[in-house]
Amino acid sequence: MKIFLQGFRFVLYLRIIELKLYVMSKSEKLIERFKNMPTDFTFDEMVKLLSFFGYEMETKGKTSGSRVEFHHDEYQAIMFHKPHPSNIIKGYVMKLVFSQLKDNGCF
């Protein structure tokens, strides 16, 4: 990179030995967003978050109503009601999921 300053020519050689840029992935951003307990966290975001940790969503068929259950091979299932009519997760559900994920060692 060359820099000209007040008629004098300065040559600046910039040598970068090693530059590590840390770019957060979408899943890492979602985890950080969840940890901040936002009031606008959606059900779709919750499904993505839990699937990142290996949970799979299961409904009990037509008679389950809005109840959904997330199963994991090693951990206890997480169960809550799918929000309606809006898609925003309730605060108590956020706290429930957070405590279960924390107990499971995900955080």
Secondary structure, DSSP 8 states (H G I E B T S, - for coil): -EEEETTEEEE-----S--------HHHHHHHHHHT--TT-BHHHHHHHHHHTT-EEE--SGGGTTEEEEE-SSS--EEEE---SS-B--HHHHHHHHHHHHHTT--
